[in-house]
Amino acid sequence: MKKYILPILVIALSFCLAVGCGNNTANDSPVTEPEQLAEATTRTITDMVGRKVEIPATVEKFVPLANTPRMITYLGLADKAVGIGGMASDNITPVTAYAYANKDLWANLPIVGTDAAGSTDYYPEEIIKVNPDVILCSYAPELADEIQTKTGIPVVSVALGTLFGEDYEQALRILADVCGVPEKAEEVIAFINDCLQDLQSRTADVPDEDKPTVLGAAATFKGAHGIEGVYANYKLLEILNANDVTRGSSDLVGGVVVDKEQIISWNPEYIFFDFTGLNLVKEDIKKNPGFYAQLTAFQNGKLYQYPNSTSYYSNVEIPIVNSYYIGSIIFPEQFKDIVFKDKANEIFKFFLGCDDYLSELEAFGASYSAVNFGDN
């Protein structure tokens, strides 16, 4: 019988280690404490203003403020908004393309903030009521921290975004990462860059002497302007390798107000007007017809309108379409294969998800068309 004692002891010892001594083994293994469970459902990111923000691992709903409602529209995330920073629905026009495209989807969402007329405001109580997973914005770190403190909800801030700039790409990537659709950001960025490359390559070989002089006027920045509001070093003309009369006259890029005598000095062959400022130009023609009579573009009728790029921050889809329109007018040979209506609606469809958005702009009066001031 003794020969069986050792095996029995071995079995008993093994059972003790496996069962009776299991507590010691468990103590040496990773333990999922409540804190670790919480960590497993969150992650930390660094936003574009340098803030480290702990956010849910999966974001299902958010509140977008400042320029982020537009960006999340481009990313196909408009249906995840539970409150909107923006303007009242009755003030939305097709020129504010992202908001107009979502007017039905967002019709019953509360307005939880505004940046109208350059005045930034947000409503903590309203934000708390809709209980978003995160708040998205384009604010300075101090304001982002303030909103986060007052609501107790993570706030992620990105750049407003420079038109066609790297900071816009970074903003799209961060928002897409937060919301779990990183591949969509790459799709949007690729689409933009493909359009820009197409526009640039079409006119790259046009000799300088064959390029007419062009001015972007009635510029929209901090409101509408007449002809004296111009786009200096205009990005849309730069993409087209066009002969921008403002080039070199200022280090500024974007909307500036110039003396009217400067416009006479430039005397562009073509002038493109923002739709929003067109009425100001018409009123000024009535008061100062002699000034306009001196301009070659007015004498030859080479005057055109398009929807303004800026409406509650800068659009992206409208400037791209505007570039194709300008190109088709001043470089007809290089754009002869482009059916403008089809190209415009292709671009609008990609960004906004709308069919025939061009018709919406036309019905509103913000068409792509020649301008005749003869009735003034």
C-alpha positions in Angstrom: 0.0 0.0 0.0 2.9 2.4 0.7 3.8 2.5 -3.0 0.5 4.5 -3.6 1.2 7.1 -0.9 3.5 9.3 -3.1 1.1 9.6 -6.1 -1.7 10.4 -3.8 0.3 13.2 -2.2 1.3 14.5 -5.6 -2.3 14.6 -6.7 -3.4 16.3 -3.5 -0.6 18.9 -3.8 -1.6 19.6 -7.4 -5.3 20.0 -6.3 -4.2 22.4 -3.6 -2.1 24.5 -6.0 -5.0 24.6 -8.5 -7.8 25.2 -6.1 -6.8 25.9 -2.6 -3.8 28.0 -3.6 -5.6 29.6 -6.5 -5.9 32.9 -4.6 -2.1 33.4 -4.7 -2.0 32.6 -8.4 -4.8 35.1 -9.1 -3.0 37.8 -7.2 -0.1 37.5 -9.6 -2.3 37.9 -12.7 -3.7 41.1 -14.1 -6.8 42.1 -12.2 -9.6 44.1 -13.8 -10.6 46.5 -11.2 -13.5 49.0 -11.7 -10.9 51.6 -12.5 -9.4 49.4 -15.2 -12.9 48.7 -16.6 -13.4 52.4 -17.0 -10.1 52.8 -18.7 -11.0 50.1 -21.2 -14.0 52.2 -22.3 -12.1 55.5 -22.7 -9.0 56.8 -24.4 -7.0 59.9 -24.3 -6.3 62.1 -27.3 -4.4 65.4 -27.9 -6.5 67.9 -29.7 -5.3 70.7 -32.0 -4.9 73.3 -29.2 -2.6 70.9 -27.3 -5.1 69.7 -24.7 -5.1 66.1 -23.6 -8.7 65.0 -23.4 -10.1 61.7 -22.1 -13.0 60.7 -24.4 -15.2 57.6 -24.7 -13.6 54.8 -26.7 -16.8 54.8 -28.9 -18.5 58.1 -29.6 -22.1 57.7 -30.6 -23.4 61.3 -30.2 -21.9 64.7 -30.0 -22.5 68.5 -30.0 -20.6 70.3 -32.7 -19.8 74.1 -32.2 -18.1 76.7 -34.3 -16.9 75.2 -37.6 -17.2 71.6 -36.6 -20.9 71.2 -37.8 -19.5 71.7 -41.3 -16.6 69.3 -40.9 -18.7 66.5 -39.4 -21.1 66.9 -42.4 -18.2 66.3 -44.8 -17.3 63.3 -42.7 -20.8 61.8 -43.1 -21.5 62.2 -39.3 -24.4 64.7 -39.4 -26.8 62.2 -37.9 -24.8 61.8 -34.7 -25.4 65.4 -33.7 -27.8 65.8 -30.8 -27.5 69.6 -30.5 -26.1 72.2 -32.9 -24.0 75.3 -32.6 -25.2 77.5 -35.4 -28.0 79.7 -36.5 -31.7 79.5 -36.4 -33.2 77.4 -39.2 -35.1 80.3 -40.7 -31.8 82.1 -41.3 -30.2 79.3 -43.2 -29.7 79.7 -47.0 -28.2 77.4 -49.6 -25.0 79.4 -49.4 -24.4 78.0 -45.9 -24.3 74.7 -47.7 -23.7 72.2 -44.8 -26.5 73.7 -42.7 -29.0 73.9 -45.6 -28.2 70.3 -46.6 -29.0 69.2 -43.0 -32.0 71.5 -42.4 -34.5 68.6 -42.2 -32.2 66.3 -40.3 -31.4 69.0 -37.7 -34.8 70.7 -37.7 -35.7 69.5 -34.2 -32.3 69.7 -32.6 -31.7 72.4 -30.0 -29.4 75.3 -30.8 -26.8 75.0 -28.0 -24.4 77.8 -29.1 -23.7 80.4 -31.7 -20.9 82.2 -33.5 -23.1 84.5 -35.5 -21.7 87.9 -36.3 -18.4 86.9 -34.7 -19.9 86.6 -31.3 -19.1 83.3 -29.7 -21.5 81.9 -27.1 -22.5 78.5 -25.8 -25.3 77.3 -23.5 -24.1 74.8 -20.9 -27.5 73.9 -19.6 -28.8 73.1 -23.1 -25.6 71.0 -23.8 -26.0 69.0 -20.6 -29.7 68.3 -21.4 -28.8 66.6 -24.7 -26.1 64.5 -23.0 -23.5 64.2 -25.8 -20.5 61.8 -25.5 -18.2 64.7 -26.5 -18.4 68.3 -27.5 -16.5 69.3 -30.7 -15.4 72.9 -31.3 -12.9 75.2 -32.9 -12.0 77.3 -29.9 -8.9 78.4 -28.0 -7.8 76.1 -25.2 -9.1 78.5 -22.5 -12.6 78.4 -23.9 -12.5 74.7 -24.5 -11.5 74.1 -20.9 -14.2 76.5 -19.7 -16.9 74.6 -21.6 -15.6 71.2 -20.4 -15.6 72.5 -16.8 -19.1 73.9 -16.9 -20.6 70.9 -18.6 -18.5 68.0 -17.3 -18.4 66.7 -20.9 -15.1 66.1 -22.8 -14.4 68.9 -25.3 -12.2 68.4 -28.3 -11.0 71.5 -30.2 -9.6 71.6 -33.7 -8.6 74.5 -36.0 -11.1 76.5 -37.9 -9.1 75.3 -40.9 -7.4 77.3 -43.6 -9.0 76.7 -47.0 -7.2 73.8 -48.7 -4.6 74.0 -45.9 -2.8 71.3 -43.9 -4.6 72.4 -40.7 -7.9 71.6 -42.3 -6.7 68.1 -43.1 -5.5 67.7 -39.5 -8.8 68.9 -38.1 -10.7 66.4 -40.3 -8.4 63.6 -39.2 -8.8 64.4 -35.5 -12.6 64.6 -35.7 -12.8 61.4 -37.7 -10.5 59.7 -35.2 -12.7 60.8 -32.3 -15.8 59.5 -34.0 -14.3 56.3 -35.3 -14.3 56.9 -39.0 -10.6 57.6 -39.8 -10.9 56.2 -43.3 -13.6 58.8 -44.2 -11.2 61.7 -43.4 -8.7 60.2 -45.8 -11.4 59.9 -48.4 -12.4 63.6 -48.0 -8.8 64.8 -48.1 -8.0 62.7 -51.2 -11.1 64.1 -53.0 -10.1 67.7 -52.2 -6.5 67.2 -53.3 -7.6 65.4 -56.5 -9.8 68.4 -57.4 -7.0 70.8 -56.7 -4.5 68.8 -58.7 -6.9 68.6 -61.6 -7.5 72.4 -61.6 -3.8 73.1 -61.3 -2.7 70.7 -64.0 -5.2 72.0 -66.6 -3.6 75.4 -66.7 0.0 74.7 -65.8 1.2 75.1 -69.3 -0.7 78.2 -70.3 1.8 81.0 -71.2 1.6 84.0 -69.0 0.9 86.2 -72.0 -2.3 84.2 -72.7 -3.7 84.6 -69.2 -6.3 87.4 -68.8 -6.2 89.6 -65.7 -8.8 88.6 -63.0 -10.1 90.1 -59.8 -12.3 88.5 -57.1 -14.5 91.3 -55.7 -17.5 91.9 -53.5 -15.6 89.7 -51.1 -17.4 88.2 -48.0 -15.5 88.6 -44.8 -17.0 90.0 -41.6 -20.0 90.6 -43.7 -20.7 91.6 -47.3 -18.7 94.2 -49.2 -19.0 96.1 -52.4 -16.4 96.2 -55.2 -13.8 97.6 -52.9 -13.8 94.4 -50.8 -11.4 92.1 -52.8 -9.7 88.8 -52.4 -6.0 89.4 -52.1 -3.7 86.7 -53.4 -6.9 84.7 -54.0 -6.5 81.0 -53.4 -9.0 80.1 -56.1 -7.0 82.0 -58.7 -3.7 80.6 -57.4 -4.9 77.1 -57.9 -5.8 78.0 -61.5 -2.4 79.6 -62.2 -4.4 82.6 -63.1 -3.2 86.2 -63.5 -4.6 87.6 -60.2 -4.2 91.4 -60.3 -3.8 91.5 -56.5 -0.8 89.3 -56.5 2.2 91.0 -54.9 0.2 94.0 -53.7 -0.2 92.6 -50.2 1.1 89.9 -48.0 -2.4 89.2 -46.9 -4.4 86.3 -48.2 -8.2 86.6 -48.3 -10.6 89.5 -47.9 -9.3 93.1 -47.7 -10.8 96.5 -48.4 -8.9 98.6 -50.9 -9.2 102.1 -52.3 -11.3 102.2 -55.5 -8.5 103.9 -57.2 -6.5 100.8 -56.8 -9.1 98.8 -58.7 -8.9 101.3 -61.5 -5.1 100.9 -61.5 -5.4 97.1 -61.7 -8.2 97.4 -64.3 -8.9 93.6 -64.6 -10.3 92.1 -67.7 -12.6 89.8 -65.7 -14.3 90.4 -62.3 -16.0 87.7 -60.3 -18.4 88.8 -57.6 -19.6 87.1 -54.4 -23.3 86.7 -54.6 -23.8 88.2 -51.1 -22.1 91.5 -52.1 -23.7 91.9 -55.5 -26.5 94.2 -54.3 -23.9 96.5 -52.7 -22.2 96.8 -56.1 -25.5 97.5 -57.9 -26.3 100.3 -55.4 -22.9 101.8 -55.9 -23.2 101.7 -59.7 -26.2 103.9 -59.3 -24.3 106.4 -57.3 -21.0 106.3 -59.1 -21.5 105.2 -62.7 -18.4 107.1 -63.8 -16.1 104.9 -61.7 -17.4 101.7 -63.2 -17.4 103.1 -66.8 -13.6 103.2 -66.5 -13.2 99.5 -65.9 -12.4 97.3 -68.8 -14.4 94.4 -67.4 -17.5 96.6 -67.2 -16.9 97.9 -70.7 -16.6 94.4 -72.2 -19.3 92.8 -70.0 -16.9 90.2 -68.5 -18.6 90.2 -65.1 -19.7 87.1 -63.3 -21.2 86.0 -60.0 -20.9 82.8 -57.9 -22.0 81.8 -54.4 -19.6 83.3 -51.8 -17.3 80.8 -50.2 -17.7 82.2 -46.7 -21.0 81.8 -44.9 -20.8 81.1 -41.2 -17.1 80.2 -41.7 -15.6 79.0 -45.0 -17.2 76.4 -47.1 -15.0 73.9 -48.9 -17.3 72.5 -51.6 -18.4 75.9 -52.9 -14.8 77.2 -53.4 -13.9 74.1 -55.3 -16.9 74.5 -57.6 -16.1 78.2 -57.9 -12.7 77.4 -59.2 -14.1 75.1 -61.9 -16.5 77.9 -62.8 -13.7 80.6 -63.0 -11.5 78.1 -65.0 -14.3 77.4 -67.5 -14.7 81.2 -68.1 -11.2 82.4 -68.3 -9.6 79.2 -69.7 -12.4 77.8 -71.9 -10.0 75.6 -74.0 -8.5 73.9 -70.9 -11.9 73.2 -69.5 -13.8 72.3 -72.6 -14.3 68.7 -71.5 -16.0 69.8 -68.3 -19.8 69.9 -68.2 -20.0 72.5 -65.4 -23.4 71.5 -64.1 -22.4 67.8 -63.9 -19.0 68.6 -62.2 -20.6 71.0 -59.7 -23.3 68.5 -58.7 -20.6 65.7 -58.4 -18.7 67.9 -55.9 -21.8 68.9 -54.0 -23.0 65.3 -53.8 -19.7 64.2 -52.3 -19.6 66.8 -49.6 -23.3 67.3 -48.9 -25.0 64.1 -49.9 -27.5 66.1 -52.0 -28.6 65.5 -55.6 -28.6 68.6 -57.9 -27.6 71.1 -55.2 -26.8 73.5 -58.0 -30.5 73.9 -58.5 -31.0 74.9 -54.9 -28.4 77.7 -55.3 -30.0 78.8 -58.5 -33.4 79.0 -57.0 -32.1 81.1 -54.2 -30.4 83.5 -56.7 -26.9 82.5 -55.9 -26.3 81.1 -59.4 -23.1 80.7 -61.5 -23.8 83.3 -64.2 -22.9 86.4 -66.0 -24.0 89.6 -64.4 -25.7 92.4 -66.3 -25.8 95.7 -64.6 -27.6 97.4 -67.5 -30.9 97.6 -65.6 -29.4 99.8 -62.8 
